[in-house]
């Protein structure tokens, strides 16, 4: 499934000191980060993930970003989404 995570960044220094590519690729089997979009002021970021479930992603990402962001998750309605990457669209 495709999952979007909105990060409300509470500690920009800590959040942006993490290697985004390492976090995106370092999840458990079935969890893979696809896209990362930070705001110019570093107060918020939005990420697109592929995951077996929201709970699997939350179980990985919340501890990884603890103290740096508060995360909100939702499953993407892939049939109505525009611009999903092919890897994400194929995994739906």
C-alpha positions in Angstrom: 0.0 0.0 0.0 1.0 3.6 -0.5 1.2 5.7 2.6 1.8 9.4 3.1 3.4 10.6 6.3 3.2 14.3 7.3 6.0 15.2 9.7 5.4 18.2 12.0 9.0 18.9 12.7 9.6 19.8 16.3 13.5 19.7 16.3 14.7 20.6 12.8 18.4 20.2 13.7 17.8 16.6 14.9 15.4 15.8 12.0 17.6 17.0 9.3 20.7 15.4 10.8 19.2 12.0 9.9 20.2 10.6 6.5 16.9 10.6 4.6 18.0 8.0 2.2 19.2 5.7 5.0 15.9 6.1 6.9 13.9 5.5 3.7 15.8 2.3 2.8 16.5 1.1 6.3 13.1 -0.1 7.3 11.9 -3.6 7.9 10.9 -5.9 4.9 7.8 -4.4 3.2 8.6 -0.8 4.2 10.3 1.5 1.7 10.5 5.3 1.5 9.9 6.6 -2.1 9.7 10.4 -1.9 10.7 13.1 0.6 9.4 16.7 0.4 10.6 19.1 3.1 9.2 22.7 3.4 11.6 25.6 2.9 11.4 26.6 6.5 11.9 23.0 7.7 8.8 23.1 9.9 7.1 20.3 8.0 7.9 17.5 5.6 5.8 15.0 3.6 7.0 11.6 2.6 5.6 8.9 0.4 6.2 5.3 1.5 5.3 1.8 0.4 4.4 -0.4 3.3 2.5 -3.6 4.1 0.5 -1.6 6.6 0.3 1.7 8.3 1.1 0.0 11.6 4.3 -1.6 10.2 5.4 1.9 9.0 4.5 3.6 12.2 6.4 0.9 14.2 9.5 1.8 12.3 9.2 5.5 11.6 7.9 6.8 15.0 11.0 5.5 16.9 13.3 6.7 14.1 12.0 10.3 14.4 11.2 10.3 18.1 12.0 13.8 19.6 12.3 15.3 16.1 8.8 15.2 14.6 5.2 14.3 15.2 3.9 12.1 12.4 0.5 11.7 10.8 -0.2 8.8 8.5 -2.8 8.0 5.8 -3.2 5.4 3.1 -3.2 6.9 -0.4 -6.3 6.3 -2.6 -4.2 5.0 -5.4 -7.1 4.9 -7.9 -7.6 8.6 -7.6 -4.0 9.8 -6.9 -2.1 11.7 -9.6 1.6 11.3 -10.1 2.4 8.3 -8.0 5.9 6.9 -8.9 5.7 3.7 -10.9 7.2 1.6 -8.1 4.5 2.9 -5.7 1.7 2.5 -8.3 2.8 -1.1 -9.1 2.9 -2.0 -5.4 -0.7 -1.0 -4.8 
